[in-house]
Amino acid sequence: MSFVSRRSDRIESAARDAPTSADVNALARRFDAVRARTLALVDGLDAEDLVPQSMADASPGKWHLAHTTWFFDTMVIEPRAGASLRPHWQYLFNSYYDSLGARHPRPQRGLLTRPSLAEVLEYRREVERRIGDLLASNPGEETLRRIEIGTHHEEQHQELLVTDLKHLLSHNPLEPAWRGPPPRSLPASSAESGWIEHRGEGVVEIGHRGTGFCFDNERPVHRAWLQPFALAARPVSCAEYLQFIDAGGYAEPRWWLSDGWAARTAQDWQAPLYWRRGTEGWSAFTAYGRRAVAMDEPVCHLSHYEADAYARWAGARLPTEAEWETLAKGDWNDAREPSAIALHPQPPGARGFAPGVWEWTASSYLPYPGFRPDPGALGEYNGKFMSGQMVLRGASVATPPGHSRPTYRNFFPPAARWQFSGLRLARDLT
């Protein structure tokens, strides 16, 4: 079930049946589940946890709660009602939609002590009631399309809420745990090494095809030329990355891109974000508090520069997104329960592709051939960021279950480290 279509798919879309009551009911259940999951993520946290902002790139938890609600208010309720429910909050919780007017400076979101957390939660409830009423009134395909986009937008912010809060708590000298640690679900020996090969040479098609949901940057389907290559059967582990550290990888400029070496030097990177070397070895701050680095887990919280340097040191390279998608399409496995909330990667359970860490690619975040953004404010969602960023593929442990797919294009600046970002090696077979 999907109400999302690109303009290039209008002919196909026009031939489909109008949304049925079953489609609308399914969307209503999805809306309720997504909104409930956001609250489950902040369960047990106080306003003191949800108001501060640890850096300009991260947002306070309260801001995420308000902004995801503002999206439904502004993009769904206001076009139908003629006014939003909190017009005086437009300036506070607009993120980057320039066509909707001025907005509060992003680095100062942590100064928004008002409205209070209680007021934001009441705003959420009020918007949920209004969206529920809309869904019960058979509002039309465009409104349903916007509601569906809003649920996927909120899932993206659920992941950001996790990573932003982790970054905030890491600055507390107490290094508090956010959750109790989950049991390790897999033995250390379960992950296979080796390579997955693509021996063919020629044209492949990548991009989202079909009627399931996708964001506009995943379309249109287009062709890419591939030479024979191979991808590692699993992401790089902490043990493997530690070999790079021990070999002096952070002190040797020959492995690094020029911008990467400058960033490493300016920020004094010596290891992945949250790692610390002590008398008993390496430890990492996690949502479950500080603990010893588990060597069989995938390494994460790497910048693109660190991932690229490791790949060069290992005699390999990062994959292109066309290579990654070509192999992952037949081997993508997200078997997590819909209600699952895990906040730290587990050791990979098998050969192949599954949520764990986002995997940096060698591809710049650029439009696919034929890409056209939607008109209006929704057109600012992805296309305006296609400059100066790198693509990550896959999904992380913090990506909500059901939100992942092999065509998903995540993107961040190459120096970003606070996401659950790791890497998978690639090599040429020619």
ABEGO torsion letter per residue (X at the ends): XBABBBAAAAAAAAABBBBBAAAAAAAAAAAAAAAAAAAAAABGBBAAAAABBABAABBBAAAAAAAAAAAAAAAAAAAAAGBBABAAAAAAABAABAAAEBBBBAAAAAABAOBBAAAAAAAAAAAAAAAAAAAAAGAEAAAAAAAAAAAAAAAAAAAAAAAAAAAAAAABAAGBBABBBBBBABBAAABBBEBBBBABBEBBBBEBBEABBBBAAAOBBBBBBBBBBBBBABBBBAAAAAAAAAAGAAABAAABBAAAAAAAAAAGBABBBGBBBBAAEBBBBBAAEBBBBBAABBBBGBBAAAAAAAAAAAGBBBBBAAAAAAAAAAABBBABBAABBBABBBBBABBEBBBABBBBBABBBBBBBGBBBBBEAAAAAAAAABBGBBBBBEBBAABBBGABBAABBBBBBAABAABBBBBBBBBBAX
